Amino acid sequence: MHALIIKQDQIELPSEIIHAMREELAAGGVRFGKFYVGAIFRLPEMVYFLWHLSGEIPVSMTVSRESMSHPMLARIAVEEFLGKWNQVVY
């Protein structure tokens, strides 16, 4: 896989949110793999992030749905994810 693919699972996010997330992920070193943002039916106030790449350990976490309401909040949520990603992948 030669690019980062961002997929939405049971959630529709504005393009500016996806763009902000992609920029933050790339700046943090996540340039390859699949990154999912999805709804959690049992916790409607939360969404999940899941990143995976063949041969690597998947990394996931949950964040508040509110963090997907503005590009700056989405960037902050991705920064939190990157902290976990760096612990697992590196």
N, C-alpha and C positions, 0 to 999 in steps of 0.2 A: 504494500500500500504506500503510495507516494504522496499522499495529501491527508489533511485532516478533514474528516467528514462529520458534520454535525447533523444529527437526526432528531426529530421531535416525535415523541411517543404519547399520543392522546393529549397533546397540548399544542396550541398554536401561539407562537410568539412573533411579535413584530420583527421585521427584518433588521431594524436598528439594534434590537436586543441581541439577535444572532450575530450581527456584525461585531458588536462590542465584545461578546463572548469569544468569538474567533480571534480577535486582536489580542485579548488578554491571554488566551491559551497559547497563542504563538509566541507572545512576549515571554511567557513562562516556560517555554521549551516544548510544548505539546504541539508538534507540527505534523504528526502522523497518527493514524488510527481512526477509530470511530468514537465519537463523543455523543452520548444520548442525553437528552433532557426529556423527562417524562412525568406524567401525572401519577400520583399515588392515590388510588381509589379509597382506601381506608383512612387516609390522611389528606383530605382535600386541600388543606392549607399548606401542604408541602409538595415539593417536586424532587425528583432524584436526578443526579448526575451519574453517568456511568461511562468510563473510558476503557477501551480495550484495543489491543493490537496483538496479532498472532505472536505467540511465544512470550508474551509479557503477562504479568499478573493483572487482572482487571482491577480498576480502582473505582469506588463508588462512594457517594455520600448523599445526604438529603439536605435541602435548604428550604427556606420558607418560600411559598409561592409569591409573596410580596416582593422578594428580591428579583423577580422577573418583570417587575412593573416599570423599571426605568433602566436605561443603559448603565448608569453609574452603579446602581445597586447590583446589576448583573455582573459587572466587573469585580465588585467586592466579593460576591459569591464565588466567582471563578478563582479569585486570589486565595480564598479559603480552601477551595478544592485543590489548587496547586500545592498548597502546603502538604496536604495528604498525599497527593500524587508523587511529590518529591521524596517523601518518606518511603513509599512503596516501591517505586520504580528505580530510584537511585540508592 
